[in-house]
Amino acid sequence: MRLGLIGYGNIAGTLLRLIAETPEIRLEALTVLGLPGKTDELGKDLEASHGGLGCSFAAVSSAEELLAAKPDFVVECAGHQAVVSHVPTILKAGVDVVLVSIGAFAHRELEAELRAAAEEGGARIVLPAGAVGGIDLLAALRPAGLTSVTYQGCKPPAAWAGTPAETAVDLDGLKEATVFFTGTARDAAAQYPKNANVAATIALAGLGFDDTKVELIADPAASGNTHEFTAVSGVARTSIRIENLPSPGNIKTSVTTVYSVLRELRNRVAPVAI
Ligand SMILES: NC(=O)c1ccc[n+]([C@@H]2O[C@H](COP(=O)([O-])OP(=O)(O)OC[C@H]3O[C@@H](n4cnc5c(N)ncnc54)[C@H](O)[C@@H]3O)[C@@H](O)[C@H]2O)c1
């Protein structure tokens, strides 16, 4: 596989370590699109940290350079701005993209641009389940007539630092689990963009951004990130609860996210996809 990555942070680094332990995935070439002015440093780091992958390495800073490396598949794990700057160009060139920064879809114009670019290039945008599970069932039940989908996201107070939660509640003084946001998935994504991905994933799989209800909670007793959703449909009532450990490199990122991206890559190459 000729793999392209956009971003080389916590998710990308962990993903490359997991790929090295996954016999089904053999990398022939790895090209990483990083921030301008940092490609020399990035290239050296790739060789030093992931030389065991046994593939060729290149670090680039534009979508055009990434495409010149002829990737079979690109994984975006950089953030909203990188989605805006690079992903439409890659899709228009006909290359599939696993989009990890799913919260980007909460912006109507960007969602329309991404869908149009994929259609123009005949490429697919693959949205991994990320930090949450049960997305297969939720998406499968959509034609059965979902009547309500409610998501609750709970993290330790420190994980909400630097967000509007700081003004909604006294994060440092909390003694018990406290709901500080109730609203739609679209509002949650707009107000908490760095924590928007799970709400966005559930919204896209189920009832959409404007009809998915979201509650965000800070809990001083929480040791990790808990994602829970309940979906009611004509054929089933579904409740899913996942207690994730935060990833060592980024307290806001649940470690299961990286495994879900690895699954997308494995399903591209393994004889059986599941
Ligand atoms: N779908 C999910 O459930 C889920 C879960 C966790 C995180 N995420 C998203 O995944 C993304 C990456 O998470 P992370 O923990 O690896 O973050 P991180 O901050 O550790 O790494 C992001 C990397 O991308 C680079 N970057 C930023 N802007 C860039 C640009 N324009 N071009 C190239 N590189 C750029 C940064 O320099 C950094 O190295 C974030 O957008 C995060 O919101 C999604």
The ligand as an SDF file (V2000), in Angstrom:
LIG
                    3D

 44 48  0  0  0  0  0  0  0  0999 V2000
  -13.2230   10.9230   14.7920 N   0  0  0  0  0  0  0  0  0  0  0  0
  -12.9010   10.8870   16.0690 C   0  0  0  0  0  0  0  0  0  0  0  0
  -13.5540   10.2350   16.8970 O   0  0  0  0  0  0  0  0  0  0  0  0
  -11.6940   11.6590   16.5410 C   0  0  0  0  0  0  0  0  0  0  0  0
  -11.1590   11.3670   17.8070 C   0  0  0  0  0  0  0  0  0  0  0  0
  -10.0360   12.0670   18.2120 C   0  0  0  0  0  0  0  0  0  0  0  0
   -9.4690   13.0560   17.4040 C   0  0  0  0  0  0  0  0  0  0  0  0
  -10.0160   13.3310   16.2060 N   0  0  0  0  0  0  0  0  0  0  0  0
   -9.4540   14.3930   15.3440 C   0  0  0  0  0  0  0  0  0  0  0  0
   -8.2680   13.9170   14.7400 O   0  0  0  0  0  0  0  0  0  0  0  0
   -7.4050   15.0250   14.4660 C   0  0  0  0  0  0  0  0  0  0  0  0
   -5.9740   14.6940   14.9170 C   0  0  0  0  0  0  0  0  0  0  0  0
   -5.9520   14.3490   16.2980 O   0  0  0  0  0  0  0  0  0  0  0  0
   -4.5400   14.1680   17.0650 P   0  0  0  0  0  0  0  0  0  0  0  0
   -4.8470   13.7120   18.4360 O   0  0  0  0  0  0  0  0  0  0  0  0
   -3.6050   13.3750   16.2370 O   0  0  0  0  0  0  0  0  0  0  0  0
   -4.0510   15.7000   17.1040 O   0  0  0  0  0  0  0  0  0  0  0  0
   -2.5550   16.2490   17.2600 P   0  0  0  0  0  0  0  0  0  0  0  0
   -2.7080   17.6950   17.6250 O   0  0  0  0  0  0  0  0  0  0  0  0
   -1.7340   15.3750   18.1340 O   0  0  0  0  0  0  0  0  0  0  0  0
   -1.9360   16.1490   15.7630 O   0  0  0  0  0  0  0  0  0  0  0  0
   -2.3500   16.9190   14.6780 C   0  0  0  0  0  0  0  0  0  0  0  0
   -1.1500   17.1360   13.7640 C   0  0  0  0  0  0  0  0  0  0  0  0
   -1.5950   17.7510   12.5520 O   0  0  0  0  0  0  0  0  0  0  0  0
   -0.6860   18.7840   12.2060 C   0  0  0  0  0  0  0  0  0  0  0  0
   -1.3890   19.7920   11.4330 N   0  0  0  0  0  0  0  0  0  0  0  0
   -2.2670   20.7210   11.8740 C   0  0  0  0  0  0  0  0  0  0  0  0
   -2.7080   21.4680   10.8530 N   0  0  0  0  0  0  0  0  0  0  0  0
   -2.1100   21.0050    9.7450 C   0  0  0  0  0  0  0  0  0  0  0  0
   -2.1570   21.3720    8.3770 C   0  0  0  0  0  0  0  0  0  0  0  0
   -2.9240   22.3860    7.9600 N   0  0  0  0  0  0  0  0  0  0  0  0
   -1.4300   20.6590    7.4990 N   0  0  0  0  0  0  0  0  0  0  0  0
   -0.6420   19.6430    7.9190 C   0  0  0  0  0  0  0  0  0  0  0  0
   -0.5370   19.2410    9.2050 N   0  0  0  0  0  0  0  0  0  0  0  0
   -1.2620   19.9370   10.1070 C   0  0  0  0  0  0  0  0  0  0  0  0
   -0.1620   19.3190   13.5390 C   0  0  0  0  0  0  0  0  0  0  0  0
    1.0620   19.9380   13.3640 O   0  0  0  0  0  0  0  0  0  0  0  0
   -0.0770   18.0350   14.3640 C   0  0  0  0  0  0  0  0  0  0  0  0
    1.1750   17.4250   14.1970 O   0  0  0  0  0  0  0  0  0  0  0  0
   -8.0310   16.2380   15.1860 C   0  0  0  0  0  0  0  0  0  0  0  0
   -8.7480   17.0000   14.2340 O   0  0  0  0  0  0  0  0  0  0  0  0
   -9.0110   15.6270   16.1310 C   0  0  0  0  0  0  0  0  0  0  0  0
  -10.1150   16.4950   16.3710 O   0  0  0  0  0  0  0  0  0  0  0  0
  -11.1040   12.6400   15.7540 C   0  0  0  0  0  0  0  0  0  0  0  0
  1  2  1  0
  2  3  2  0
  2  4  1  0
  4  5  1  0
  4 44  2  0
  5  6  2  0
  6  7  1  0
  7  8  2  0
  8  9  1  0
  8 44  1  0
  9 10  1  0
  9 42  1  0
 10 11  1  0
 11 12  1  0
 11 40  1  0
 12 13  1  0
 13 14  1  0
 14 15  2  0
 14 16  1  0
 14 17  1  0
 17 18  1  0
 18 19  2  0
 18 20  1  0
 18 21  1  0
 21 22  1  0
 22 23  1  0
 23 24  1  0
 23 38  1  0
 24 25  1  0
 25 26  1  0
 25 36  1  0
 26 27  1  0
 26 35  1  0
 27 28  2  0
 28 29  1  0
 29 30  1  0
 29 35  2  0
 30 31  1  0
 30 32  2  0
 32 33  1  0
 33 34  2  0
 34 35  1  0
 36 37  1  0
 36 38  1  0
 38 39  1  0
 40 41  1  0
 40 42  1  0
 42 43  1  0
M  CHG  2   8   1  16  -1
M  END
$$$$
